[in-house]
Amino acid sequence: MMSTLKNFEIWFITGSQHLYGEETLRQVDNHSKEIANYLSQSDKLAVSVTFKPVVKTSEEIYDILAAANADNNCIGVITWMHTFSPSKMWIRGLNILHKPLLHLHTQFNQYIPWDTMDMDFMNLNQSAHGDREFGHIMSKMHINRKVITGFWQDDEVIKQIDTWARAAVAWQDWQGAKFARFGDNMRFVAVTDGDKTAAEMAFGFSVNTYAVGDLVKVIESITEDQVDSLIQTYEESYELATNIRPGGEKRQNLRDAAQIELGLTQFLEDGGFKGFSNTFEDLHGMKQLPGIATQRLMQKGFGYAGEGDWKTAALVRACKVMATGLPGGNAFMEDYTYHFDPKQSLVLGAHMLEVDPSLANGKPSLEVHPLGIGGKDDPARLVFEAKGGPALNASLVDMGNRFRLIVNEVIGKEPLNALPKLPVARVLWQPLPDMKTGCTAWIYAGGAHHTIYSQNLTTEHLQDFARIAGIELVQIDANTQLSTFENELRWSEVYYQLHQR
């Protein structure tokens, strides 16, 4: 997993024209360079911003946008019209652009210079109407983009740019990404399945199935010395239960789990995969269901979801990329059971074994217990409580004629009581706007029981990501009212019926 996003670039492209003369164009170029450098050096912006010379003709616009398409480090472009840039010049270039686009509606000067403003100043500083001309052509061409309005040095503006940039990096990460599916979908389950070919066309990543037997061969090639080294890491990183310490009755189960982790890691790294899914219904040749292996691989940045759910695995990966460097975690999650207390109704989220320890509040405990399903040896897993605080649940589902991204803002809660007989990681949260409305809206929207639970992303991150991907986003938050929400779903259904490709 990447530790920084600064290697990725946004190209800062400013539009003008030859009408205003060389001196004005020189000032436009200098001002644009100053803005780009300021943004790139900001510690509030995760990526780099690269200044590009001002474009003044249709040919220059086409060439710079074609170059952006071809540059792998360029994750998107910021456009700004310092002067008036006739938007018909942009049509050819915008037609071929396939990188995300952010339209920054700003101006170089923050305030009107009341005492000195003359016509030269007016000719130079025309963003107020130059950006409207540019905005018109993008709306007419039905181009998905983000528009941010405000002074370029404002912290809120830079924060919005950073949010969009993180979504753009995650989108870039999906292009050509490979996700491995060990076994097929869990039998008879609908929401975890979907059209993998349509997904590759829409999102740029591929999902293919790999035999569990091929994975087992790699697991069996792992040496005892490799296992010893990983066991030492376990002992340094976690609180080990008594029965898996040296001499404990389940020590071998821990060694088997370590061998599985090493083999699974090698398989994914050798194949260039960014995530995977599996199912407890297809474990042929494996001694136990991967628990700690999956948890630690997610913590390293791999996407994962259980029961063959490749869509959620891909979304977990995207959210981890978006959140690079931010405090808190992003993890595969499942709504498991409810606490219908009239004073405080809550959801308990968990999974059999596979919740990412990046969510943990404190040092996880490493334990081995029977699982009850799968018919294999008792698996090792990390047990912990998650941190409280603002969070969200998101689900990517296949609606048949489109993909839908559903986001529910929630409040993570500290545990109300201990759960001494539940040996899995767990998360407690309150859906917004309240339990009944949030859960009902989720079901109306067709949301899955599998989600990505994020402690550090906002709805805006996923709005930007959905806009870049060109997919539907459904938002459930503190302002959601069911009557309005149902109407929004109906209107969206009509929109996508009319806009089928």
C-alpha positions as CSV (number, residue, x, y, z in Angstrom):
1,M,0.0,0.0,0.0
2,M,1.3,3.5,-0.8
3,S,2.4,5.7,2.1
4,T,2.0,9.0,0.3
5,L,0.1,10.4,-2.7
6,K,2.6,13.1,-3.5
7,N,3.9,11.1,-6.5
8,F,0.6,11.7,-8.2
9,E,0.0,14.9,-10.1
10,I,-2.9,17.1,-11.0
11,W,-2.2,19.3,-14.0
12,F,-3.2,22.9,-13.6
13,I,-4.5,24.2,-16.9
14,T,-5.5,27.8,-17.4
15,G,-7.5,29.0,-20.4
16,S,-7.2,32.3,-22.2
17,Q,-6.9,33.6,-25.8
18,H,-4.7,35.8,-28.0
19,L,-7.2,38.7,-28.0
20,Y,-5.7,40.3,-24.9
21,G,-2.1,40.7,-26.1
22,E,1.3,39.3,-24.9
23,E,1.6,41.4,-21.7
24,T,-1.8,40.1,-20.4
25,L,-0.9,36.5,-21.4
26,R,2.4,36.8,-19.6
27,Q,0.6,37.9,-16.4
28,V,-2.0,35.1,-16.8
29,D,0.9,32.6,-17.1
30,N,2.7,34.0,-14.0
31,H,-0.5,34.1,-11.9
32,S,-1.4,30.5,-12.9
33,K,2.1,29.3,-12.0
34,E,1.8,31.0,-8.6
35,I,-1.5,29.3,-7.8
36,A,-0.3,25.9,-8.9
37,N,2.9,26.2,-6.8
38,Y,0.9,27.4,-3.8
39,L,-1.5,24.4,-4.0
40,S,1.3,21.9,-4.6
41,Q,3.2,23.1,-1.5
42,S,0.2,23.1,0.7
43,D,0.4,20.5,3.5
44,K,-3.4,20.3,3.2
45,L,-3.2,18.8,-0.3
46,A,-2.1,15.1,-0.5
47,V,-1.1,15.2,-4.2
48,S,1.2,17.4,-6.3
49,V,-0.1,20.2,-8.6
50,T,1.9,20.7,-11.8
51,F,1.7,24.0,-13.7
52,K,1.1,23.8,-17.4
53,P,1.5,26.8,-19.8
54,V,-1.6,28.7,-20.5
55,V,-3.6,27.4,-23.4
56,K,-4.9,29.9,-26.0
57,T,-6.1,27.8,-29.0
58,S,-8.1,24.7,-29.8
59,E,-4.9,23.0,-30.9
60,E,-3.1,23.8,-27.6
61,I,-6.1,22.6,-25.6
62,Y,-6.3,19.3,-27.5
63,D,-2.6,18.6,-27.2
64,I,-2.4,19.3,-23.4
65,L,-5.5,17.1,-22.6
66,A,-4.2,14.3,-24.9
67,A,-0.9,14.5,-23.0
68,A,-2.8,14.3,-19.7
69,N,-4.5,11.1,-20.9
70,A,-1.2,9.5,-21.7
71,D,0.7,10.4,-18.5
72,N,0.3,7.7,-15.8
73,N,1.3,10.1,-13.0
74,C,-1.4,12.5,-14.0
75,I,-4.6,11.6,-12.1
76,G,-6.7,14.5,-13.2
77,V,-6.7,18.1,-14.4
78,I,-7.8,21.4,-12.8
79,T,-9.1,24.0,-15.2
80,W,-9.4,27.7,-14.6
81,M,-10.3,30.6,-16.9
82,H,-8.3,33.6,-15.8
83,T,-9.6,35.6,-18.7
84,F,-12.4,34.8,-21.2
85,S,-11.6,31.6,-23.1
86,P,-14.2,31.0,-25.8
87,S,-15.5,27.5,-25.0
88,K,-15.9,26.2,-28.5
89,M,-12.1,26.0,-28.4
90,W,-12.4,23.3,-25.7
91,I,-14.8,21.0,-27.5
92,R,-12.2,18.7,-29.3
93,G,-10.0,18.5,-26.2
94,L,-12.9,17.7,-23.8
95,N,-14.2,15.1,-26.2
96,I,-11.0,13.0,-25.8
97,L,-10.3,13.7,-22.1
98,H,-10.7,10.6,-20.0
99,K,-9.0,11.8,-16.8
100,P,-11.1,13.4,-13.9
101,L,-11.7,17.1,-14.3
102,L,-12.0,19.7,-11.5
103,H,-13.2,23.2,-12.5
104,L,-11.8,25.7,-10.1
105,H,-14.0,28.8,-10.1
106,T,-11.6,31.3,-8.5
107,Q,-9.8,34.5,-9.4
108,F,-6.2,35.6,-8.7
109,N,-7.2,38.6,-6.5
110,Q,-9.2,38.0,-3.4
111,Y,-10.6,41.5,-3.2
112,I,-11.7,44.2,-5.6
113,P,-9.0,46.9,-5.7
114,W,-11.5,49.8,-5.5
115,D,-9.0,52.7,-5.8
116,T,-6.8,51.3,-8.6
117,M,-9.0,49.1,-10.8
118,D,-8.9,50.1,-14.5
119,M,-9.7,48.5,-17.8
120,D,-6.4,46.7,-17.9
121,F,-7.3,45.0,-14.6
122,M,-10.7,44.2,-16.0
123,N,-9.3,42.6,-19.1
124,L,-6.9,40.4,-17.1
125,N,-9.3,39.3,-14.3
126,Q,-12.4,37.9,-16.0
127,S,-12.9,34.6,-14.2
128,A,-16.4,35.6,-13.0
129,H,-17.7,35.3,-16.6
130,G,-14.8,33.3,-18.2
131,D,-15.6,30.3,-16.0
132,R,-19.3,30.6,-16.7
133,E,-18.5,30.3,-20.5
134,F,-16.4,27.2,-19.7
135,G,-19.0,25.7,-17.4
136,H,-21.7,26.1,-20.1
137,I,-19.9,24.0,-22.6
138,M,-19.2,21.2,-20.1
139,S,-22.8,21.1,-19.1
140,K,-23.9,21.1,-22.8
141,M,-21.4,18.2,-23.4
142,H,-22.7,16.3,-20.3
143,I,-19.2,16.1,-18.8
144,N,-19.0,14.8,-15.3
145,R,-16.8,17.2,-13.2
146,K,-16.4,18.8,-9.9
147,V,-16.9,22.5,-9.5
148,I,-15.3,24.4,-6.6
149,T,-15.9,28.1,-6.0
150,G,-13.9,30.3,-3.8
151,F,-10.5,32.0,-3.3
152,W,-7.6,29.7,-4.1
153,Q,-5.9,30.3,-0.8
154,D,-8.9,29.5,1.4
155,D,-8.5,26.4,3.5
156,E,-12.0,25.2,2.7
157,V,-11.2,25.4,-1.1
158,I,-8.0,23.4,-0.7
159,K,-9.8,20.9,1.5
160,Q,-12.3,20.3,-1.3
161,I,-9.6,20.0,-3.9
162,D,-7.9,17.4,-1.6
163,T,-11.1,15.4,-1.3
164,W,-11.5,15.3,-5.1
165,A,-7.9,14.5,-5.6
166,R,-8.1,11.5,-3.3
167,A,-11.1,10.2,-5.2
168,A,-9.1,10.7,-8.5
169,V,-6.2,8.8,-7.2
170,A,-8.5,5.9,-6.2
171,W,-10.0,6.0,-9.6
172,Q,-6.5,5.8,-11.2
173,D,-5.7,2.9,-8.9
174,W,-8.7,1.0,-10.3
175,Q,-7.6,1.3,-13.9
176,G,-6.1,-2.0,-14.8
177,A,-6.4,-3.3,-11.3
178,K,-6.8,-7.1,-10.8
179,F,-8.9,-8.7,-8.1
180,A,-8.7,-12.4,-7.4
181,R,-11.8,-14.5,-6.6
182,F,-11.0,-17.8,-4.9
183,G,-14.0,-19.9,-5.6
184,D,-17.3,-18.5,-6.7
185,N,-20.1,-16.5,-5.1
186,M,-21.7,-17.9,-2.0
187,R,-24.5,-20.2,-3.2
188,F,-27.8,-18.6,-4.0
189,V,-26.8,-15.1,-2.7
190,A,-27.8,-12.2,-5.0
191,V,-26.3,-9.0,-3.8
192,T,-22.7,-10.2,-3.6
193,D,-22.8,-11.3,-7.3
194,G,-23.0,-9.1,-10.3
195,D,-21.8,-8.5,-13.9
196,K,-18.0,-8.6,-13.8
197,T,-17.8,-7.7,-17.5
198,A,-20.0,-4.6,-17.1
199,A,-17.9,-3.7,-14.1
200,E,-14.7,-3.8,-16.1
201,M,-16.2,-1.6,-18.7
202,A,-17.5,0.9,-16.1
203,F,-14.6,0.8,-13.6
204,G,-11.5,-0.4,-15.4
205,F,-10.7,-3.3,-13.0
206,S,-10.9,-7.0,-13.8
207,V,-12.2,-9.8,-11.6
208,N,-11.3,-13.4,-12.4
209,T,-11.6,-16.7,-10.5
210,Y,-8.5,-18.7,-9.3
211,A,-8.6,-22.2,-8.1
212,V,-8.2,-22.7,-4.4
213,G,-5.9,-25.6,-5.2
214,D,-3.5,-23.3,-6.9
215,L,-3.5,-21.1,-3.8
216,V,-2.9,-24.2,-1.6
217,K,0.2,-25.1,-3.6
218,V,1.7,-21.7,-2.8
219,I,0.7,-22.1,0.9
220,E,2.4,-25.5,1.0
221,S,5.6,-24.0,-0.4
222,I,6.1,-21.8,2.6
223,T,9.0,-22.8,4.8
224,E,9.1,-23.4,8.6
225,D,11.6,-20.5,8.9
226,Q,9.2,-18.1,7.2
227,V,6.5,-19.2,9.6
228,D,8.8,-18.8,12.6
229,S,9.5,-15.2,11.5
230,L,5.8,-14.3,11.1
231,I,5.0,-15.9,14.5
232,Q,7.5,-13.6,16.0
233,T,5.7,-10.6,14.4
234,Y,2.4,-11.8,15.8
235,E,3.9,-12.1,19.3
236,E,5.3,-8.6,19.1
237,S,2.2,-7.0,17.7
238,Y,-0.7,-8.6,19.6
239,E,-1.9,-10.0,22.9
240,L,-1.7,-13.8,22.4
241,A,-4.3,-16.0,24.1
242,T,-3.0,-18.6,26.4
243,N,-3.8,-21.6,24.2
244,I,-1.7,-20.3,21.3
245,R,1.4,-19.4,23.2
246,P,4.4,-21.8,23.0
247,G,3.2,-25.2,24.3
248,G,-0.5,-24.2,24.1
249,E,-3.0,-26.8,22.7
250,K,-3.8,-24.5,19.7
251,R,-0.3,-23.4,18.9
252,Q,-0.3,-25.5,15.7
253,N,-3.4,-23.7,14.5
254,L,-1.6,-20.4,14.9
255,R,1.3,-21.8,12.8
256,D,-1.1,-23.0,10.1
257,A,-2.7,-19.5,10.1
258,A,0.7,-17.9,9.6
259,Q,1.5,-20.3,6.7
260,I,-1.8,-19.4,5.1
261,E,-1.1,-15.7,5.4
262,L,2.4,-16.0,3.9
263,G,1.1,-18.1,1.0
264,L,-1.9,-15.8,0.3
265,T,0.4,-12.8,0.4
266,Q,2.8,-14.4,-2.0
267,F,0.0,-15.4,-4.4
268,L,-1.5,-11.9,-4.4
269,E,1.9,-10.1,-4.8
270,D,3.2,-12.4,-7.5
271,G,0.0,-12.0,-9.5
272,G,-0.1,-8.2,-9.1
273,F,-3.6,-8.3,-7.4
274,K,-4.9,-5.3,-5.4
275,G,-7.6,-7.4,-3.6
276,F,-9.4,-10.6,-3.3
277,S,-12.5,-12.4,-2.2
278,N,-13.1,-16.0,-1.0
279,T,-15.9,-18.1,0.5
280,F,-16.1,-20.6,3.3
281,E,-18.0,-22.9,0.9
282,D,-14.8,-23.5,-1.1
283,L,-11.8,-24.2,1.1
284,H,-10.6,-27.5,-0.5
285,G,-7.1,-28.3,0.7
286,M,-6.9,-25.4,3.2
287,K,-6.7,-26.3,6.9
288,Q,-8.7,-23.3,8.1
289,L,-10.6,-20.3,6.8
290,P,-8.1,-17.3,6.5
291,G,-8.8,-15.1,9.4
292,I,-5.8,-13.2,10.6
293,A,-4.4,-13.5,7.1
294,T,-7.3,-11.5,5.6
295,Q,-7.3,-9.0,8.5
296,R,-3.6,-8.2,8.1
297,L,-3.7,-8.1,4.3
298,M,-6.5,-5.5,4.5
299,Q,-4.5,-3.5,6.9
300,K,-1.6,-3.5,4.4
301,G,-4.0,-2.0,1.8
302,F,-5.5,-5.0,-0.1
303,G,-9.2,-4.9,-0.8
304,Y,-11.3,-7.8,0.6
305,A,-14.8,-9.0,1.0
306,G,-16.1,-12.4,1.9
307,E,-18.4,-14.8,0.2
308,G,-17.2,-13.9,-3.3
309,D,-18.2,-10.3,-3.0
310,W,-15.8,-8.8,-5.5
311,K,-17.6,-5.4,-5.7
312,T,-17.1,-4.7,-2.0
313,A,-13.4,-5.9,-2.2
314,A,-12.8,-3.4,-5.0
315,L,-14.5,-0.6,-3.0
316,V,-12.5,-1.4,0.1
317,R,-9.3,-1.0,-1.9
318,A,-10.5,2.3,-3.4
319,C,-11.4,3.7,0.1
320,K,-8.0,2.7,1.4
321,V,-6.3,4.5,-1.4
322,M,-8.5,7.6,-0.9
323,A,-7.7,7.6,2.8
324,T,-3.9,7.4,2.5
325,G,-2.3,9.3,5.3
326,L,-5.5,10.0,7.2
327,P,-6.0,8.8,10.8
328,G,-8.4,6.0,11.2
329,G,-9.3,2.9,9.2
330,N,-11.3,1.5,6.3
331,A,-12.6,-2.1,6.6
332,F,-14.8,-4.7,5.1
333,M,-17.9,-4.8,7.3
334,E,-21.3,-6.5,7.7
335,D,-24.4,-5.5,9.6
336,Y,-24.8,-8.4,12.0
337,T,-27.4,-7.7,14.7
338,Y,-29.4,-4.9,16.1
339,H,-29.8,-3.3,19.6
340,F,-33.4,-1.9,19.5
341,D,-33.2,0.1,22.7
342,P,-35.8,2.9,22.4
343,K,-33.3,5.3,24.0
344,Q,-30.4,4.4,21.8
345,S,-30.9,2.0,18.9
346,L,-27.6,0.7,17.5
347,V,-26.1,-1.7,14.9
348,L,-23.5,-4.3,15.8
349,G,-21.2,-4.8,12.8
350,A,-18.8,-7.7,12.6
351,H,-17.9,-10.7,10.3
352,M,-16.9,-14.2,11.0
353,L,-13.2,-13.3,11.2
354,E,-12.4,-10.6,8.7
355,V,-12.6,-7.1,10.2
356,D,-9.5,-4.9,9.5
357,P,-7.5,-4.1,12.7
358,S,-7.0,-0.6,11.4
359,L,-10.3,0.2,13.1
360,A,-9.1,-1.1,16.5
361,N,-9.2,0.9,19.7
362,G,-6.1,-0.5,21.4
363,K,-4.0,-3.5,20.9
364,P,-5.9,-6.5,19.3
365,S,-6.0,-9.9,20.9
366,L,-4.9,-12.9,18.8
367,E,-7.1,-15.9,19.5
368,V,-8.1,-19.3,18.1
369,H,-11.7,-20.5,18.6
370,P,-14.1,-22.9,16.8
371,L,-16.0,-21.2,14.0
372,G,-19.1,-23.4,13.6
373,I,-19.2,-23.2,9.7
374,G,-16.9,-24.2,7.0
375,G,-16.0,-27.6,8.4
376,K,-12.3,-26.8,9.0
377,D,-9.8,-26.5,11.8
378,D,-10.4,-23.7,14.4
379,P,-9.1,-20.5,12.8
380,A,-6.9,-17.7,14.2
381,R,-8.3,-14.2,14.3
382,L,-7.7,-10.7,15.8
383,V,-10.4,-9.7,18.3
384,F,-10.9,-6.0,19.2
385,E,-13.4,-3.2,19.7
386,A,-13.5,-0.4,17.1
387,K,-13.0,3.3,17.9
388,G,-16.1,5.5,18.1
389,G,-16.7,8.7,16.2
390,P,-18.1,9.9,12.9
391,A,-18.0,7.3,10.2
392,L,-19.8,6.0,7.2
393,N,-21.0,2.7,5.6
394,A,-20.9,2.4,1.8
395,S,-22.1,-0.3,-0.5
396,L,-21.6,-0.8,-4.3
397,V,-24.4,-2.8,-5.8
398,D,-25.3,-3.9,-9.3
399,M,-28.9,-2.7,-10.1
400,G,-29.0,-4.5,-13.5
401,N,-28.8,-1.5,-15.8
402,R,-26.3,0.5,-13.7
403,F,-24.1,0.4,-10.6
404,R,-25.3,2.2,-7.5
405,L,-23.1,3.5,-4.6
406,I,-25.1,3.9,-1.4
407,V,-23.6,5.9,1.5
408,N,-25.0,6.0,5.1
409,E,-23.4,8.4,7.5
410,V,-23.2,6.9,11.0
411,I,-21.8,7.6,14.5
412,G,-19.5,5.0,15.8
413,K,-20.1,4.2,19.5
414,E,-18.0,2.8,22.3
415,P,-19.2,-0.6,23.4
416,L,-22.1,-0.6,25.9
417,N,-21.0,-3.8,27.5
418,A,-18.4,-6.5,27.1
419,L,-19.0,-9.5,24.8
420,P,-16.9,-12.2,26.5
421,K,-18.4,-15.0,24.4
422,L,-18.2,-13.4,21.0
423,P,-14.6,-14.0,19.8
424,V,-14.6,-11.7,16.7
425,A,-13.8,-8.0,16.0
426,R,-16.8,-5.8,16.3
427,V,-18.0,-2.3,15.6
428,L,-21.0,-0.5,17.1
429,W,-22.7,2.4,15.4
430,Q,-25.8,4.5,15.2
431,P,-27.1,5.1,11.6
432,L,-28.2,8.6,10.7
433,P,-30.6,10.2,10.9
434,D,-31.9,7.5,13.2
435,M,-32.0,3.7,13.4
436,K,-35.4,3.3,11.8
437,T,-35.0,5.8,9.0
438,G,-31.4,4.9,8.2
439,C,-32.0,1.1,8.0
440,T,-35.3,1.5,6.1
441,A,-33.8,3.9,3.6
442,W,-30.8,1.5,3.1
443,I,-33.3,-1.4,2.3
444,Y,-35.3,0.8,-0.1
445,A,-32.1,1.6,-1.9
446,G,-31.1,-2.1,-2.3
447,G,-28.0,-1.7,-0.2
448,A,-26.0,-4.9,0.6
449,H,-25.3,-6.5,3.9
450,H,-21.6,-6.1,3.1
451,T,-20.1,-2.6,3.3
452,I,-17.0,-0.6,3.6
453,Y,-16.9,1.0,7.0
454,S,-14.8,4.1,7.0
455,Q,-13.6,6.2,10.0
456,N,-11.8,8.8,7.9
457,L,-13.7,9.4,4.7
458,T,-16.7,11.7,4.2
459,T,-19.7,11.5,1.9
460,E,-18.0,14.1,-0.3
461,H,-15.1,11.7,-1.0
462,L,-17.5,9.1,-2.3
463,Q,-19.7,11.7,-4.1
464,D,-16.6,12.8,-6.0
465,F,-15.6,9.2,-6.7
466,A,-19.1,8.3,-8.0
467,R,-19.1,11.5,-10.2
468,I,-15.7,10.5,-11.7
469,A,-17.0,6.9,-12.3
470,G,-20.2,8.2,-13.8
471,I,-22.4,6.1,-11.5
472,E,-25.4,6.7,-9.3
473,L,-24.9,7.8,-5.7
474,V,-27.5,7.5,-3.0
475,Q,-27.0,9.4,0.2
476,I,-28.5,8.7,3.6
477,D,-27.6,11.3,6.3
478,A,-28.9,13.4,9.1
479,N,-31.3,15.2,6.7
480,T,-32.9,12.1,5.1
481,Q,-36.7,11.9,5.1
482,L,-38.2,8.7,3.8
483,S,-41.0,10.2,1.7
484,T,-38.5,12.4,-0.1
485,F,-35.9,9.6,-0.3
486,E,-38.3,7.3,-2.0
487,N,-39.2,9.9,-4.6
488,E,-35.5,10.5,-5.2
489,L,-35.0,6.8,-5.9
490,R,-37.9,6.9,-8.4
491,W,-36.5,9.9,-10.2
492,S,-33.1,8.3,-10.4
493,E,-34.7,5.2,-11.8
494,V,-36.3,7.2,-14.6
495,Y,-33.0,9.1,-15.3
496,Y,-31.0,6.0,-15.7
497,Q,-33.7,4.4,-17.9
498,L,-33.5,7.4,-20.2
499,H,-29.7,7.5,-20.2
500,Q,-28.9,3.8,-20.9
501,R,-26.0,3.5,-23.2
